[in-house]
Amino acid sequence: MSGRPRKHSLTLRGHRTSVSLEDAFWDAFREIAAEKGKPVNALAAEIDEARGMDMGLASAIRLYVLRHYRP
């Protein structure tokens, strides 16, 4: 498992974007999406809609994962 961020492509509301996260965050994000019965792209789109414009998508996903495991 790499500690360096790894870039993955996502499709958010029909638009492609890429997000760089560490492997541990990608793994946890996929697990959360599976628990919720949602595709990763759908969960990422929800997070994207809820985040403020002062925060990047990668940071928003990291915080989402952290809040999920540390309520």
C-alpha positions as CSV (number, residue, x, y, z in Angstrom):
1,M,0.0,0.0,0.0
2,S,1.4,3.3,-1.1
3,G,1.5,6.4,1.2
4,R,1.6,8.6,-1.9
5,P,-1.6,9.9,-3.4
6,R,-2.8,8.0,-6.4
7,K,-5.0,9.6,-9.1
8,H,-8.3,8.0,-10.1
9,S,-10.8,9.2,-12.6
10,L,-14.4,9.8,-11.5
11,T,-17.5,10.8,-13.4
12,L,-19.6,13.4,-11.5
13,R,-22.9,14.3,-13.1
14,G,-21.6,13.3,-16.6
15,H,-18.3,15.2,-16.3
16,R,-14.9,13.4,-15.9
17,T,-12.6,14.6,-13.2
18,S,-9.6,13.1,-11.4
19,V,-9.0,12.9,-7.7
20,S,-5.7,12.0,-5.9
21,L,-6.0,10.1,-2.6
22,E,-3.8,7.7,-0.7
23,D,-4.6,4.0,-1.2
24,A,-6.0,3.7,2.4
25,F,-8.6,6.5,1.6
26,W,-9.5,4.9,-1.8
27,D,-10.1,1.6,0.0
28,A,-12.1,3.1,2.7
29,F,-14.1,5.2,0.3
30,R,-15.0,2.1,-1.8
31,E,-16.0,0.2,1.4
32,I,-18.3,3.1,2.4
33,A,-19.9,3.3,-1.0
34,A,-20.5,-0.5,-1.0
35,E,-22.0,-0.3,2.5
36,K,-24.4,2.4,1.3
37,G,-25.2,0.4,-1.9
38,K,-24.0,3.2,-4.1
39,P,-21.5,3.4,-6.9
40,V,-18.3,5.3,-6.0
41,N,-19.1,8.0,-8.6
42,A,-22.6,8.6,-7.0
43,L,-21.2,9.0,-3.5
44,A,-18.4,11.3,-4.8
45,A,-21.1,13.4,-6.6
46,E,-23.0,13.7,-3.3
47,I,-19.8,14.8,-1.5
48,D,-19.0,17.2,-4.3
49,E,-22.5,18.9,-4.1
50,A,-22.2,19.2,-0.3
51,R,-18.7,20.7,-0.1
52,G,-18.0,24.3,0.0
53,M,-16.1,26.0,-2.8
54,D,-13.2,26.7,-0.4
55,M,-12.4,22.9,-0.2
56,G,-11.1,20.6,-2.9
57,L,-12.9,17.3,-3.7
58,A,-10.0,15.2,-2.4
59,S,-10.0,16.9,0.9
60,A,-13.8,16.6,1.1
61,I,-13.6,12.9,0.5
62,R,-10.9,12.4,3.1
63,L,-13.0,14.3,5.7
64,Y,-16.1,12.2,4.7
65,V,-14.1,9.0,5.3
66,L,-12.8,10.3,8.6
67,R,-16.2,11.3,9.8
68,H,-17.6,7.9,8.8
69,Y,-15.1,6.0,10.9
70,R,-14.9,8.6,13.7
71,P,-18.5,9.9,14.2
